């Protein structure tokens, strides 16, 4: 598993406007940390519902990411999940979307 990989995750039953149920997500844990074989990782849920939120990153389907339709990374809903909740990777979002996700994470968390 690597940063930017797209996996299927069971996020469970949502409360309020949380992303929930079984859906695709982007791994947002750094590769250096993943090499330590953590028991949890940070994931960003995907949706096919498009809204114009500044915290959403659109990802177009291509041969590398394995998506069938344009999806949006719900970066404001990133969360820690157990590795056991994750399927094998079906693809990777690539460097452009990865950097866009990192930029939104930095904005949300107030990192410079």
C-alpha positions in Angstrom: 0.0 0.0 0.0 1.3 3.5 -0.9 0.3 7.1 -0.6 -2.4 7.9 -3.2 -3.6 4.3 -3.6 -7.3 3.9 -4.1 -8.8 1.1 -1.9 -12.2 0.1 -0.8 -13.0 0.7 2.9 -16.0 -0.1 5.1 -16.4 3.2 7.0 -19.4 1.9 8.9 -22.7 3.6 9.5 -22.4 7.3 9.2 -23.5 9.9 11.6 -24.8 13.2 10.3 -23.1 14.1 7.1 -20.1 11.7 7.5 -19.0 9.6 4.6 -20.0 6.1 5.5 -20.6 2.6 4.3 -18.3 0.7 1.9 -16.7 3.1 -0.6 -13.5 3.9 -2.4 -11.0 6.0 -0.6 -7.5 7.4 -1.2 -4.7 6.5 1.2 -3.3 9.7 2.7 -0.6 8.3 4.9 3.0 9.0 3.9 5.0 6.1 2.3 7.7 6.5 5.0 5.2 5.9 7.7 3.5 3.0 5.8 6.9 1.3 5.7 6.7 1.0 9.5 3.7 -1.2 9.0 1.2 0.8 11.1 -2.0 -0.8 12.3 -4.0 2.3 11.2 -3.7 4.7 8.3 -5.3 7.9 7.2 -7.8 7.6 4.3 -9.8 10.2 2.4 -13.3 8.9 1.3 -14.3 9.3 -2.4 -17.8 10.2 -3.7 -19.3 10.5 -7.1 -21.5 13.3 -6.0 -19.9 16.6 -7.1 -20.1 19.7 -5.1 -18.1 22.9 -5.4 -16.4 22.7 -1.9 -12.8 23.9 -1.8 -11.9 20.8 0.3 -12.9 18.4 -2.5 -10.4 17.2 -5.1 -11.8 15.9 -8.4 -10.2 12.8 -9.8 -10.9 11.8 -13.4 -10.8 8.1 -14.3 -7.7 6.9 -16.1 -5.8 3.7 -16.7 -3.7 4.1 -13.5 -6.3 4.9 -10.9 -8.8 2.2 -11.8 -11.8 4.6 -11.4 -14.9 4.1 -13.6 -16.3 7.6 -13.1 -15.1 11.0 -12.0 -14.9 11.0 -8.2 -14.2 13.6 -5.6 -11.9 13.2 -2.7 -13.7 14.5 0.5 -10.5 15.7 2.1 -12.3 17.4 5.0 -13.6 13.9 5.9 -10.2 12.2 6.2 -10.0 9.8 9.0 -7.9 7.0 10.6 -9.0 3.5 9.8 -7.6 0.1 10.7 -5.6 -1.5 7.9 -7.9 -4.5 8.1 -10.8 -2.3 6.8 -8.9 -1.8 3.5 -8.9 -3.8 0.3 -5.9 -4.3 -1.9 -5.2 -1.2 -4.0 -7.1 -0.9 -7.3 -4.9 2.0 -8.6 -3.2 5.2 -7.6 -4.4 8.8 -8.1 -1.0 9.9 -9.3 1.2 12.9 -8.4 -1.2 15.7 -9.5 -4.2 14.6 -7.4 -1.8 13.5 -4.6 -0.4 17.0 -4.3 -3.8 18.6 -4.5 -5.0 16.4 -1.6 -1.9 17.3 0.4 -2.5 21.0 -0.3 -6.1 20.7 1.1 -4.9 18.8 4.1 -2.4 21.6 4.8 -5.1 24.2 4.5 -7.5 22.3 6.8 -4.9 21.7 9.4 -3.3 25.1 9.2 0.1 23.8 8.2 2.3 26.2 6.3 
